[in-house]
């Protein structure tokens, strides 16, 4: 199973996804990103998922604005 770090800007709806092979590496990246985020409006989470497609379905709230633009 892959690990992903999602950075979601609650104000703008922008989202960035980074894929990791190792869960601990993703957790470390999440902690660093949380400490260094530009605003508290940026939510940083790490999630395990079979694929990015599956992640986008299971955590669709992060991708709603992105989907609306397409």
Beta strands, then each sheet from edge to edge (+ up, - down):
strand 1: 2-9
strand 2: 15-20
strand 3: 42-49
sheet 1: 2+ 1- 3+
end
